[in-house]
Amino acid sequence: MSDIPTTGENIRPDLALSAANASYKLRQVEIIKAGESWEMDYRLIDTHMLIAVTAGEGTLKRDGALSRLGDNNVHICLPGQVIGMKAEGSGLELTLAGFDLFYEDETGESLEKGTWRGPQVLNVQPLPQLPVLSGALHTFWHGSDPLDRLKAEAGFLDLFHAICSYTRDESRQDARSALERTRHYIENNYQTNITIDELARMAEVSPKYYGDLFKKTYGLSVIDYLTEQRVNRAKQLMALSQSRLKDIAHVVGYQDEFYFSRKFKQEVGVSPTVYMKNRRKKIAVHQSHLIGQLLAIHHLPYAAPLHPKWTGHYYERYRSDIPVHLSAYRYSEDWEHNIEKLRETRPDLIISMDTLNPGEKERLEQAGKVLYIPERQLDWREQLLLIAAYLDRTAEAQAWLDKFDGRVESLRSRLRKRAGEETFLLISLHKQEIRVCGTRSMGDVFFHELGMKPAFEYVRDRINVPIHPEQLAELAADHLLVNVCQESETLRRWRDLQATALWRDLKAVRMNRVYEIPSDPWREYSASGHERILDEVEKLFLRK
């Protein structure tokens, strides 16, 4: 072990016990040196993940909850959690160490795989050795000598020991932990008359320092955060009850319903009256991408599959607007539970794709009236217009499509000037497979709508075609867009592929024209999803 002094009076007893009673097996080590615009797409992790920042600041999203990266905080994420990260300011340098841990069984004679029992956020005192320990761990893990892996295991224990030794006991008040407690206070008492002075007194800091620290930490001012909590609760009450607007305003903390209406419209974009009118018809969607079709005609579903990874965009923005959350994770295991939830909800209409098996269709139709959308016979535009016609929203759908087409035409012209005759290839990686144009969305928007020149023979309905790495060189694309599934086996395959001479010799790689694209929105076949793909394309090729 390294010669690191302990700070005995500050070590949390529960942390020391949790750390000392476990055995560890290192699974992966990665050092990320990211620029100011870097963002890691949501990733479902199957091991524990220690995240230690060595320079810069950013944010961590863990199962939808936001935390700071930096400020001497070290995070331990658990298997099965969904995490995403984003750099802020001038950039971010961090170490990711994936590991499994084991505890003795009741007999004390064997070890069983377990889950970390200690705190998941460690408030660490300044640790100058952190970059050195992290660098050594990374070097040993990726070393060529077989014994380097043994050094890496020891290096991980060195690093973890240092972190635990320098972790402060949170019973000692500091500004960050106090700030977090006041945030929870706002969430639990939003309906009362909360003031910044009151919150600052709770945190034992000045009101000005408190306000500045709150905005820096959470990205919103105290007042904006309080308003967000109140409006989110109001939207839930509007969807779930028939209460009067005046009563809803009082429940969420506003005595003046007219002031509440103004704040609501500022936050949501429409008045409470319009919002309630649009929510009167309880529409459920059976597949998550159908949320994107409803949004194009200005309607939010009453029930929909939501998950911080698999439907990250909709989860972050609309989870408070959608009262009933269905599972969007393990569909093959959860579909019966979803249908039972719909049956209890009693929606006015359920919208579903027509690809269900007969047993699932029968069960779904017992939960309510179902509108089936042909998946293979209709493209996304035709699917949108079918839904709109059924809901008497054809005018809204056509207006949306006209606006979309206008933007496509503008982007196509600008992209043609920028790219000229340069060719493009979109590939998707999943486990050991590489496929060209992995989804209908990739082909429809990028090649069909925007008219980008493909490096292969593009046929609109011919997607998800397997390709060998050797064929990538033959296609000689000028630009390569890569969608990497964010799970462990695929990420290892992606790292290994990038290390090969074949990959390094690709034309797009040599010209530094390789772009990683996230699954959300590139794999979503819906109106709103395609609008966000236009955003992604503009950001990649025109905002430079």
C-alpha positions in Angstrom: 0.0 0.0 0.0 1.1 3.6 -0.6 2.4 5.7 2.3 -0.6 7.9 2.7 -1.4 9.3 6.1 -4.8 8.7 7.5 -7.1 11.4 8.9 -8.6 9.2 11.6 -10.8 11.8 13.3 -12.6 12.5 9.9 -13.1 9.0 8.5 -16.8 8.0 8.4 -17.3 4.9 10.5 -19.8 3.4 8.0 -17.4 4.0 5.1 -14.4 2.4 6.9 -16.5 -0.7 7.7 -18.0 -1.0 4.2 -14.5 -0.7 2.6 -12.7 -3.0 4.9 -15.2 -5.9 4.9 -15.2 -6.3 1.1 -12.9 -8.0 -1.4 -12.4 -6.4 -4.8 -11.9 -7.5 -8.4 -10.9 -4.8 -10.9 -12.8 -5.1 -14.3 -11.9 -2.0 -16.3 -9.9 1.3 -16.1 -10.4 4.3 -18.3 -9.0 7.8 -18.1 -11.0 10.4 -19.9 -9.6 13.8 -20.9 -12.5 15.7 -22.3 -13.0 19.2 -23.8 -15.7 21.6 -22.8 -18.4 20.2 -25.1 -17.8 16.5 -24.2 -20.8 14.4 -23.1 -21.0 10.7 -22.4 -24.3 9.2 -23.5 -26.3 7.3 -20.9 -24.7 3.9 -20.1 -26.1 0.9 -18.2 -23.3 -0.4 -16.1 -23.0 -4.0 -15.0 -20.2 -3.5 -12.5 -19.5 -1.0 -9.7 -18.0 2.2 -11.1 -15.7 4.5 -9.2 -15.5 8.0 -10.7 -12.7 10.3 -9.6 -12.2 13.7 -11.1 -8.5 14.8 -11.4 -9.2 18.2 -13.1 -12.1 20.3 -14.1 -15.8 20.1 -13.4 -18.9 18.5 -14.8 -22.2 16.8 -14.0 -23.1 13.2 -13.4 -26.6 11.8 -14.1 -27.3 8.7 -12.2 -30.7 7.1 -12.8 -32.0 10.5 -13.7 -30.6 12.3 -10.6 -28.1 15.1 -11.1 -24.8 15.4 -9.1 -21.7 17.5 -9.4 -18.4 16.0 -10.7 -15.4 17.7 -9.1 -15.3 19.8 -6.0 -13.4 16.8 -4.3 -16.4 14.5 -4.7 -15.8 10.8 -5.6 -18.8 8.8 -6.8 -19.4 5.0 -6.5 -22.1 3.9 -8.9 -23.8 0.5 -8.5 -24.4 -2.3 -11.0 -27.7 -1.8 -12.8 -27.6 2.0 -12.5 -27.7 4.2 -15.6 -25.1 6.9 -15.8 -24.3 9.8 -18.1 -21.7 12.6 -17.8 -21.1 16.0 -19.2 -18.1 18.4 -19.0 -18.5 22.0 -18.0 -16.2 25.0 -18.1 -12.9 24.4 -19.7 -13.2 20.6 -19.7 -12.9 17.5 -17.5 -10.4 14.9 -16.6 -11.5 11.8 -14.7 -10.7 8.2 -14.0 -13.3 5.4 -14.3 -12.6 2.2 -12.5 -15.1 -0.6 -12.9 -15.0 -3.3 -10.2 -16.9 -6.2 -8.6 -16.9 -6.7 -4.9 -17.5 -9.7 -2.7 -18.4 -10.4 0.9 -17.9 -13.5 3.1 -21.0 -15.7 3.3 -22.5 -16.7 6.7 -20.0 -19.5 7.2 -17.0 -17.3 6.5 -15.6 -20.0 4.2 -16.5 -18.5 0.8 -17.1 -15.2 -0.9 -20.4 -14.1 -2.5 -20.7 -11.3 -5.1 -22.4 -8.3 -3.5 -23.3 -4.6 -3.7 -21.4 -1.7 -2.2 -23.0 -1.0 1.2 -21.4 2.4 1.9 -22.2 6.0 0.7 -22.3 6.5 -3.0 -20.9 10.0 -2.9 -17.6 10.5 -1.0 -16.7 14.1 0.1 -12.9 13.9 -0.1 -10.4 16.3 1.3 -7.9 17.7 -1.2 -5.8 14.6 -2.3 -2.7 15.7 -4.3 -1.8 12.0 -5.0 -5.0 11.4 -6.9 -3.6 12.1 -10.4 -0.5 10.0 -9.8 -2.4 7.0 -8.3 -5.0 7.2 -11.1 -2.3 7.4 -13.8 -0.4 4.4 -12.3 -3.6 2.4 -12.2 -4.3 3.1 -15.8 -0.8 2.3 -16.9 -0.7 -1.1 -15.1 -4.2 -2.1 -16.3 -3.2 -1.5 -19.9 0.3 -2.9 -19.6 1.6 -5.7 -21.7 3.3 -7.7 -18.9 0.8 -10.3 -17.4 2.0 -9.3 -14.0 0.8 -5.7 -14.7 -2.7 -6.8 -14.0 -1.6 -7.9 -10.5 0.0 -4.4 -10.0 -3.3 -2.9 -11.3 -5.3 -4.8 -8.6 -2.9 -3.5 -5.9 -3.0 0.0 -7.5 -6.8 0.0 -7.3 -6.6 -0.8 -3.6 -4.0 1.9 -3.2 -6.4 4.4 -4.8 -9.5 3.3 -2.9 -7.6 3.4 0.4 -6.4 6.9 -0.3 -9.9 8.1 -1.2 -11.5 6.5 1.9 -8.7 7.8 4.2 -9.3 11.4 3.0 -13.1 11.2 3.0 -14.6 13.6 5.5 -17.3 12.7 8.1 -20.4 14.4 6.7 -21.6 14.9 10.3 -19.2 17.9 10.1 -21.1 20.6 8.3 -19.8 21.9 5.0 -21.4 24.1 2.4 -21.9 21.4 -0.2 -23.6 18.8 2.1 -25.7 21.6 3.7 -26.7 22.8 0.2 -27.9 19.3 -0.7 -30.1 19.2 2.5 -31.7 22.6 1.6 -32.4 21.3 -1.9 -34.3 18.3 -0.4 -36.0 20.8 1.9 -37.3 22.7 -1.1 -38.6 19.5 -2.7 -40.5 18.5 0.4 -41.8 22.0 1.3 -42.3 23.8 -2.0 -45.9 24.7 -1.0 -44.7 26.9 1.8 -43.3 30.5 1.7 -39.6 29.6 1.3 -37.1 32.4 1.2 -33.4 32.5 0.3 -32.6 34.0 3.7 -34.2 31.0 5.4 -32.3 28.5 3.2 -29.0 30.4 3.7 -29.5 30.2 7.5 -30.1 26.5 7.3 -26.8 26.1 5.3 -25.0 28.5 7.7 -23.7 30.7 4.9 -24.6 34.2 3.6 -27.6 34.6 1.3 -25.4 35.8 -1.6 -23.0 32.9 -1.3 -25.8 30.5 -0.9 -27.5 31.8 -4.1 -24.3 31.7 -6.1 -23.4 28.2 -4.9 -26.9 26.9 -5.6 -26.9 28.1 -9.2 -23.4 26.8 -9.8 -24.2 23.4 -8.4 -27.7 22.8 -9.9 -27.7 25.0 -12.9 -30.8 26.9 -11.8 -31.4 29.8 -9.4 -33.1 29.1 -6.1 -36.3 30.8 -7.3 -36.3 29.0 -10.6 -35.8 25.7 -8.9 -38.7 26.4 -6.5 -40.9 27.4 -9.4 -39.9 24.2 -11.3 -41.0 22.1 -8.2 -44.3 23.9 -7.9 -45.1 23.8 -11.6 -44.2 20.1 -11.9 -46.6 19.3 -9.0 -49.3 21.4 -10.5 -49.0 19.5 -13.8 -49.4 16.2 -12.0 -52.5 17.5 -10.2 -54.0 18.8 -13.5 -53.6 15.4 -15.0 -54.8 13.3 -12.1 -57.6 15.3 -10.7 -60.6 17.6 -11.7 -59.6 20.3 -9.2 -60.2 24.0 -9.9 -57.2 26.1 -11.0 -57.5 28.2 -7.9 -57.3 25.2 -5.7 -54.3 23.8 -7.5 -52.5 27.1 -7.2 -53.1 27.1 -3.4 -51.9 23.5 -3.1 -48.6 24.2 -4.8 -47.8 27.4 -2.9 -49.4 30.3 -4.8 -52.1 32.4 -3.2 -52.8 34.4 -6.3 -54.1 32.2 -9.1 -53.4 34.8 -11.8 -49.8 35.1 -10.7 -49.6 31.3 -10.8 -51.0 31.3 -14.4 -48.3 33.7 -15.5 -45.6 31.7 -13.9 -47.0 28.5 -15.4 -47.1 29.9 -18.9 -43.5 31.2 -18.5 -42.4 27.7 -17.5 -44.5 25.4 -19.7 -45.2 27.6 -22.8 -49.0 27.4 -22.6 -51.5 28.6 -20.0 -52.9 26.2 -17.3 -56.3 26.3 -19.1 -54.8 25.2 -22.4 -52.7 22.6 -20.7 -55.7 21.1 -18.8 -57.7 21.1 -22.0 -55.0 19.1 -23.8 -54.9 16.6 -21.0 -58.6 15.8 -20.8 -58.3 12.8 -23.2 -56.2 10.1 -21.5 -54.1 8.7 -24.2 -51.5 5.9 -23.5 -48.7 4.8 -25.8 -47.4 1.3 -25.7 -44.0 2.0 -27.2 -41.8 4.9 -26.2 -41.1 6.4 -29.6 -44.9 7.1 -30.0 -44.3 9.9 -27.4 -42.4 11.7 -30.2 -45.4 11.4 -32.6 -47.8 12.8 -30.1 -45.5 15.7 -29.2 -45.6 16.8 -32.9 -49.3 17.4 -32.6 -49.0 19.1 -29.2 -50.2 16.2 -27.1 -48.6 14.5 -24.1 -49.5 10.9 -23.3 -51.2 10.1 -20.0 -49.2 6.8 -19.8 -45.9 5.9 -21.6 -42.8 3.8 -21.2 -40.1 6.0 -19.5 -36.5 5.2 -18.4 -33.5 7.5 -17.7 -31.4 5.6 -20.3 -33.7 4.1 -22.9 -35.9 7.2 -23.1 -33.5 9.7 -21.7 -34.8 12.8 -23.6 -38.4 12.2 -22.7 -37.6 11.1 -19.1 -35.7 14.3 -18.4 -38.2 16.7 -19.9 -41.6 15.1 -19.5 -41.5 12.7 -16.5 -43.5 15.2 -14.4 -46.1 15.7 -17.2 -46.7 12.0 -17.8 -48.6 10.6 -14.7 -48.3 6.9 -15.4 -44.8 5.5 -16.2 -44.6 2.1 -17.9 -41.4 0.1 -18.0 -39.1 0.9 -20.9 -36.3 -1.4 -19.8 -36.7 -5.2 -20.1 -39.7 -5.3 -22.4 -39.8 -9.1 -22.8 -40.1 -9.4 -19.1 -42.2 -6.4 -18.2 -44.9 -6.3 -21.0 -47.5 -8.1 -18.9 -46.9 -5.7 -16.0 -47.2 -2.7 -18.4 -50.6 -4.0 -19.7 -51.8 -4.6 -16.1 -50.9 -1.0 -15.3 -52.8 0.2 -18.4 -55.8 -1.8 -17.3 -55.8 -0.1 -13.9 -55.3 3.3 -15.5 -58.3 2.9 -17.9 -57.1 5.2 -20.7 -59.5 6.6 -23.3 -57.2 5.3 -26.0 -54.0 3.1 -26.3 -51.7 3.7 -29.3 -49.5 0.8 -30.2 -47.5 -0.5 -33.2 -49.0 -3.5 -34.9 -46.0 -5.9 -34.4 -47.3 -7.5 -31.1 -47.8 -11.2 -30.9 -51.5 -12.5 -30.8 -51.4 -13.1 -27.0 -50.1 -9.6 -26.2 -52.7 -8.0 -28.6 -55.5 -9.9 -26.8 -54.3 -8.7 -23.4 -53.7 -5.1 -24.6 -57.3 -4.9 -26.0 -58.7 -6.0 -22.6 -57.0 -2.8 -21.1 -58.8 -0.4 -23.4 -59.5 0.7 -27.0 -56.4 0.3 -29.2 -55.3 2.1 -32.3 -52.7 0.0 -34.1 -50.1 1.7 -36.3 -48.6 -0.3 -39.2 -44.9 -0.4 -38.6 -43.6 -1.8 -41.9 -46.2 -0.6 -44.4 -46.1 3.1 -43.4 -43.1 5.5 -43.0 -42.9 7.9 -40.0 -44.8 10.7 -41.9 -47.7 8.4 -42.7 -47.8 7.1 -39.2 -47.9 10.6 -37.8 -50.8 11.6 -40.1 -52.7 8.4 -39.2 -52.5 9.2 -35.5 -53.4 12.9 -36.1 -56.4 12.0 -38.2 -57.7 9.6 -35.5 -57.3 12.4 -32.9 -58.7 15.1 -35.2 -55.3 16.9 -35.2 -54.5 16.7 -38.9 -54.0 20.5 -39.2 -51.5 20.4 -36.4 -49.6 17.5 -38.0 -49.5 19.1 -41.4 -48.3 22.4 -40.0 -45.5 20.5 -38.1 -44.5 18.7 -41.3 -44.4 21.9 -43.3 -42.1 23.5 -40.8 -39.9 20.4 -40.7 -39.6 20.3 -44.5 -38.7 24.0 -44.5 -35.9 23.3 -42.1 -34.7 20.2 -44.0 -34.5 22.2 -47.2 -32.4 24.9 -45.5 -30.1 22.4 -43.9 -29.7 20.4 -47.2 -28.6 23.5 -49.0 -26.1 24.5 -46.3 -24.7 20.9 -46.0 -24.3 20.7 -49.8 -22.1 23.8 -49.8 -20.1 22.5 -46.8 -19.7 18.8 -47.8 -19.9 18.9 -51.6 -19.2 15.4 -53.0 -17.8 14.0 -49.8 -19.2 10.7 -48.8 -20.7 9.5 -45.5 -21.1 6.2 -43.8 -23.2 5.5 -40.7 -22.4 2.3 -38.8 -23.8 0.8 -35.5 -21.8 -1.4 -33.1 -23.6 -3.9 -30.9 -21.5 -6.5 -29.2 -19.3 -8.1 -31.9 -21.4 -6.9 -34.8 -21.0 -3.9 -37.1 -24.0 -2.9 -39.2 -24.5 -0.2 -41.8 -27.4 2.3 -41.4 -28.6 0.5 -38.2 -32.1 2.1 -38.1 -34.7 3.5 -40.4 -34.2 6.9 -38.8 -30.5 7.0 -39.8 -31.3 6.3 -43.5 -34.5 8.3 -43.7 -33.2 11.6 -42.2 -29.5 11.6 -43.1 -29.6 10.2 -46.7 -33.3 10.4 -47.8 -34.3 13.8 -46.3 -31.0 15.7 -46.2 -29.5 14.1 -49.3 -26.1 13.4 -47.9 -24.0 11.3 -50.3 -23.6 7.7 -49.1 -20.3 5.8 -49.3 -22.4 2.7 -50.2 -25.3 1.8 -52.4 -28.2 3.2 -50.3 -31.6 1.7 -50.7 -34.2 3.4 -48.4 -35.8 0.2 -47.0 -32.5 -1.8 -46.8 -31.1 -1.0 -43.4 -29.1 -2.7 -40.6 -26.8 -4.5 -43.1 -23.9 -6.5 -41.5 -20.5 -5.4 -42.6 -16.9 -6.7 -41.8 -14.2 -4.3 -40.7 -12.2 -5.1 -43.9 -15.1 -3.7 -46.0 -14.9 -0.3 -44.2 -11.6 0.3 -46.0 -13.1 -0.6 -49.4 -15.9 1.9 -49.0 -13.3 4.7 -48.2 -15.9 7.1 -46.7 -14.8 10.7 -46.2 -16.9 10.9 -43.0 -17.8 8.1 -40.6 -20.6 8.4 -38.0 -20.5 5.6 -35.4 -23.3 4.6 -33.0 -22.0 2.5 -30.2 -24.3 0.6 -27.9 -23.4 1.7 -24.3 -22.9 -1.7 -22.8 -19.8 -3.4 -21.6 -19.1 -5.9 -24.4 -19.7 -3.4 -27.1 -17.6 -0.7 -25.5 -14.7 -3.2 -25.2 -15.2 -4.2 -28.9 -15.2 -0.5 -29.8 -11.9 0.2 -27.9 -10.3 -2.9 -29.5 -11.4 -1.9 -33.0 -9.9 1.6 -32.6 -6.6 0.1 -31.6 -6.2 -1.9 -34.9 -4.1 -0.8 -37.8 -7.0 -1.4 -40.1 -9.1 1.2 -38.3 -6.3 3.7 -38.0 -5.7 3.5 -41.8 -9.3 4.3 -42.7 -9.6 7.5 -44.7 -12.1 9.1 -42.3 -9.9 8.2 -39.3 -6.8 9.7 -40.9 -8.7 12.9 -41.7 -10.1 13.1 -38.2 -13.7 12.8 -39.5 -15.1 10.2 -37.1 -18.1 11.2 -35.1 -19.7 9.2 -32.3 -23.5 9.6 -32.4 -25.9 8.8 -29.5 -28.7 6.2 -29.8 -31.1 8.9 -28.6 -32.2 10.4 -31.0 -30.6 8.5 -33.9 -32.4 5.3 -33.3 -35.9 6.8 -32.7 -38.4 6.6 -35.6 -40.7 9.5 -34.8 -41.4 13.1 -35.8 -39.9 14.6 -32.7 -36.9 12.2 -32.8 -36.2 13.2 -36.4 -36.3 16.9 -35.5 -33.7 16.2 -32.9 -31.5 14.4 -35.5 -31.6 17.6 -37.5 -30.3 19.3 -34.4 -27.5 16.8 -34.1 -26.5 17.1 -37.8 -26.4 20.9 -37.6 -24.3 20.7 -34.5 -21.8 18.2 -36.0 -21.3 19.8 -39.4 -22.4 23.4 -39.4 -21.7 24.9 -36.0 -17.9 25.0 -36.3 
